[in-house]
Amino acid sequence: MTTAYLPGVVRARYISDYVIQVHFDDGTVKRVDMSQWFKGPVFEPLKRKPYFRKLFIEGATVAWPNGVDISPEALYAAEDRRKTSRRHARIAPVARRVETHSHARREG
């Protein structure tokens, strides 16, 4: 009988905007955009960044003083923003500087 892994958050810290870095008990580290869960009135206080930054760990997940938390399973399944940023960087066109040289001869 195999038991499914139930992730637990052991550390979290604010990065920028609504992105936090989450460390799980299996060593996985992700940067997660938490705004994807900002639906409904209970999340309104989190839209103010000073309040959002008051995050803490409780019950093996990320929580806030108003009682909001996101399940550790949802955090573990969320896309890692670092991978998304790298993917967009590869896809974005690279501007190249084109130099032109004039080979006109001076007649004298």
C-alpha positions as YAML, in Angstrom:
chain: A
units: angstrom
residues:
- id: 1
  name: MET
  ca: [0.00, 0.00, 0.00]
- id: 2
  name: THR
  ca: [1.47, 3.34, -1.08]
- id: 3
  name: THR
  ca: [0.76, 6.52, 0.81]
- id: 4
  name: ALA
  ca: [0.46, 9.73, -1.19]
- id: 5
  name: TYR
  ca: [2.81, 12.53, -0.21]
- id: 6
  name: LEU
  ca: [1.15, 15.29, 1.79]
- id: 7
  name: PRO
  ca: [3.39, 18.36, 1.53]
- id: 8
  name: GLY
  ca: [4.08, 20.60, 4.47]
- id: 9
  name: VAL
  ca: [5.41, 24.15, 4.36]
- id: 10
  name: VAL
  ca: [8.44, 24.64, 6.62]
- id: 11
  name: ARG
  ca: [9.41, 28.17, 5.58]
- id: 12
  name: ALA
  ca: [7.99, 31.04, 3.53]
- id: 13
  name: ARG
  ca: [9.17, 34.54, 2.76]
- id: 14
  name: TYR
  ca: [7.92, 37.52, 0.82]
- id: 15
  name: ILE
  ca: [9.66, 38.13, -2.53]
- id: 16
  name: SER
  ca: [7.76, 40.90, -4.35]
- id: 17
  name: ASP
  ca: [4.24, 41.92, -5.40]
- id: 18
  name: TYR
  ca: [2.18, 38.87, -4.33]
- id: 19
  name: VAL
  ca: [4.95, 36.32, -4.86]
- id: 20
  name: ILE
  ca: [6.34, 34.33, -1.95]
- id: 21
  name: GLN
  ca: [9.06, 31.72, -1.80]
- id: 22
  name: VAL
  ca: [7.82, 28.53, -0.18]
- id: 23
  name: HIS
  ca: [10.04, 25.75, 1.24]
- id: 24
  name: PHE
  ca: [8.44, 22.33, 1.66]
- id: 25
  name: ASP
  ca: [9.40, 19.51, 4.01]
- id: 26
  name: ASP
  ca: [10.70, 17.38, 1.10]
- id: 27
  name: GLY
  ca: [13.22, 20.07, 0.09]
- id: 28
  name: THR
  ca: [11.17, 21.50, -2.79]
- id: 29
  name: VAL
  ca: [11.37, 25.29, -3.10]
- id: 30
  name: LYS
  ca: [8.98, 27.32, -5.24]
- id: 31
  name: ARG
  ca: [8.12, 30.95, -5.88]
- id: 32
  name: VAL
  ca: [4.35, 31.16, -5.99]
- id: 33
  name: ASP
  ca: [2.13, 34.04, -7.10]
- id: 34
  name: MET
  ca: [-0.49, 34.02, -4.36]
- id: 35
  name: SER
  ca: [-2.81, 36.45, -6.15]
- id: 36
  name: GLN
  ca: [-4.24, 33.54, -8.14]
- id: 37
  name: TRP
  ca: [-6.30, 32.71, -5.04]
- id: 38
  name: PHE
  ca: [-7.53, 36.26, -4.31]
- id: 39
  name: LYS
  ca: [-11.22, 35.58, -4.89]
- id: 40
  name: GLY
  ca: [-13.89, 36.58, -2.41]
- id: 41
  name: PRO
  ca: [-14.11, 39.08, 0.44]
- id: 42
  name: VAL
  ca: [-11.88, 37.14, 2.84]
- id: 43
  name: PHE
  ca: [-8.92, 37.86, 0.54]
- id: 44
  name: GLU
  ca: [-9.53, 41.65, 0.35]
- id: 45
  name: PRO
  ca: [-7.05, 42.47, 3.19]
- id: 46
  name: LEU
  ca: [-4.31, 40.51, 1.38]
- id: 47
  name: LYS
  ca: [-4.57, 42.85, -1.62]
- id: 48
  name: ARG
  ca: [-2.89, 45.51, 0.55]
- id: 49
  name: LYS
  ca: [0.80, 44.65, 0.36]
- id: 50
  name: PRO
  ca: [1.68, 45.70, 3.94]
- id: 51
  name: TYR
  ca: [-0.95, 43.23, 5.17]
- id: 52
  name: PHE
  ca: [0.07, 40.56, 2.65]
- id: 53
  name: ARG
  ca: [3.61, 40.70, 4.00]
- id: 54
  name: LYS
  ca: [2.34, 39.60, 7.44]
- id: 55
  name: LEU
  ca: [2.30, 35.98, 6.29]
- id: 56
  name: PHE
  ca: [3.40, 33.25, 8.69]
- id: 57
  name: ILE
  ca: [3.51, 29.45, 8.91]
- id: 58
  name: GLU
  ca: [0.67, 27.71, 10.73]
- id: 59
  name: GLY
  ca: [-0.44, 24.11, 10.44]
- id: 60
  name: ALA
  ca: [2.26, 23.35, 7.83]
- id: 61
  name: THR
  ca: [1.01, 26.02, 5.43]
- id: 62
  name: VAL
  ca: [1.09, 29.77, 4.77]
- id: 63
  name: ALA
  ca: [-1.46, 31.85, 6.71]
- id: 64
  name: TRP
  ca: [-2.38, 35.45, 7.53]
- id: 65
  name: PRO
  ca: [-3.73, 37.13, 10.68]
- id: 66
  name: ASN
  ca: [-7.33, 37.24, 9.36]
- id: 67
  name: GLY
  ca: [-7.42, 33.41, 9.24]
- id: 68
  name: VAL
  ca: [-6.81, 33.00, 5.51]
- id: 69
  name: ASP
  ca: [-4.56, 30.15, 4.49]
- id: 70
  name: ILE
  ca: [-3.83, 28.27, 1.29]
- id: 71
  name: SER
  ca: [-3.64, 24.49, 1.49]
- id: 72
  name: PRO
  ca: [-0.11, 23.11, 1.28]
- id: 73
  name: GLU
  ca: [-1.29, 20.80, -1.51]
- id: 74
  name: ALA
  ca: [-2.38, 23.80, -3.60]
- id: 75
  name: LEU
  ca: [0.94, 25.56, -2.97]
- id: 76
  name: TYR
  ca: [2.87, 22.42, -3.90]
- id: 77
  name: ALA
  ca: [0.88, 22.02, -7.14]
- id: 78
  name: ALA
  ca: [1.23, 25.72, -8.08]
- id: 79
  name: GLU
  ca: [3.49, 26.78, -10.92]
- id: 80
  name: ASP
  ca: [6.96, 27.92, -9.88]
- id: 81
  name: ARG
  ca: [7.31, 31.55, -11.03]
- id: 82
  name: ARG
  ca: [11.05, 31.10, -11.53]
- id: 83
  name: LYS
  ca: [10.41, 28.50, -14.25]
- id: 84
  name: THR
  ca: [7.76, 30.71, -15.86]
- id: 85
  name: SER
  ca: [10.15, 33.68, -15.94]
- id: 86
  name: ARG
  ca: [12.90, 31.61, -17.53]
- id: 87
  name: ARG
  ca: [10.51, 30.20, -20.14]
- id: 88
  name: HIS
  ca: [9.34, 33.68, -21.14]
- id: 89
  name: ALA
  ca: [12.94, 34.85, -21.33]
- id: 90
  name: ARG
  ca: [13.74, 32.06, -23.83]
- id: 91
  name: ILE
  ca: [10.67, 32.77, -25.92]
- id: 92
  name: ALA
  ca: [11.05, 36.55, -26.00]
- id: 93
  name: PRO
  ca: [12.71, 37.77, -29.20]
- id: 94
  name: VAL
  ca: [16.22, 39.03, -28.81]
- id: 95
  name: ALA
  ca: [16.89, 42.43, -30.31]
- id: 96
  name: ARG
  ca: [20.06, 42.41, -32.30]
- id: 97
  name: ARG
  ca: [22.10, 45.39, -33.18]
- id: 98
  name: VAL
  ca: [22.66, 45.61, -36.87]
- id: 99
  name: GLU
  ca: [25.65, 47.60, -37.95]
- id: 100
  name: THR
  ca: [26.00, 48.92, -41.44]
- id: 101
  name: HIS
  ca: [29.30, 49.88, -42.92]
- id: 102
  name: SER
  ca: [29.68, 52.33, -45.74]
- id: 103
  name: HIS
  ca: [32.22, 51.30, -48.32]
- id: 104
  name: ALA
  ca: [31.95, 54.48, -50.33]
- id: 105
  name: ARG
  ca: [35.32, 55.66, -51.64]
- id: 106
  name: ARG
  ca: [36.35, 59.18, -51.53]
- id: 107
  name: GLU
  ca: [37.27, 60.53, -54.86]
- id: 108
  name: GLY
  ca: [39.98, 63.10, -54.63]
...
